[in-house]
Amino acid sequence: MGVYLPEPNKTKHSFSGETDILTYGATSMQGWRMQMEDAHISTAPFAGDPKAALFAVFDGHGGKIEAVS
């Protein structure tokens, strides 16, 4: 079946956070792919500013997975 699992991996991974002005959360699920290909960033506060936050999702689309430091 190629790069796909015979059944989707429906295990959900959730996280949440809170600052003085913001509450946030996210959930991810692997699905049909052999391994999780997506990644995310959640940083609050951001750059030392208590009113700033950074949130991003990187959608893998079957590409090569590399760790970013």
C-alpha positions as a printed Julia matrix, in Angstrom:
69×3 Matrix{Float64}:
  0.0    0.0    0.0
  2.97   2.33  -0.52
  3.65   5.01   2.09
  0.25   4.51   3.71
 -0.89   2.4    6.64
 -3.63  -0.21   6.11
 -5.66   1.63   8.8
 -5.29   5.27   9.94
 -3.47   5.96  13.22
 -6.19   7.84  15.11
 -4.15   8.47  18.27
 -4.49  12.15  19.11
 -1.71  14.21  20.72
 -2.89  17.39  22.42
 -1.18  20.25  24.2
 -2.21  23.56  25.65
 -0.69  26.62  27.26
 -1.62  29.84  28.91
 -0.19  33.29  29.47
 -1.66  36.26  31.34
 -3.64  37.27  28.22
 -3.93  34.1   26.12
 -5.08  30.49  26.42
 -4.3   28.16  23.5
 -4.4   24.51  22.53
 -3.87  22.19  19.58
 -4.32  18.54  18.64
 -2.55  16.44  16.0
 -3.29  13.04  14.49
 -1.04  10.99  12.19
 -3.76   9.51   9.98
 -2.9    7.23   7.06
  0.83   8.05   6.68
  3.58   5.7    7.96
  4.82   8.4   10.34
  3.81  11.88  11.45
  4.93  14.35   8.8
  3.64  17.58  10.29
  5.27  19.77  12.93
  4.23  22.81  14.92
  5.62  25.73  16.92
  3.91  27.36  19.88
  5.8   30.06  21.74
  4.07  32.43  24.13
  5.25  34.89  25.15
  7.44  35.48  22.08
 10.68  37.48  21.84
 10.36  38.66  25.43
  7.1   40.49  24.72
  4.27  39.28  26.99
  1.71  40.5   24.41
  3.27  38.59  21.49
  2.98  34.91  20.55
  4.17  32.69  17.69
  2.08  29.79  16.38
  2.82  27.86  13.17
  1.94  24.54  11.53
  4.29  22.91   9.0
  2.38  20.47   6.79
  4.7   17.61   5.73
  3.05  16.47   2.45
  5.11  13.27   2.29
  8.47  15.07   2.39
 11.66  14.24   4.24
 11.48  14.65   8.02
 14.39  16.49   9.66
 14.84  17.76  13.2
 15.23  21.52  13.52
 17.21  22.92  16.43
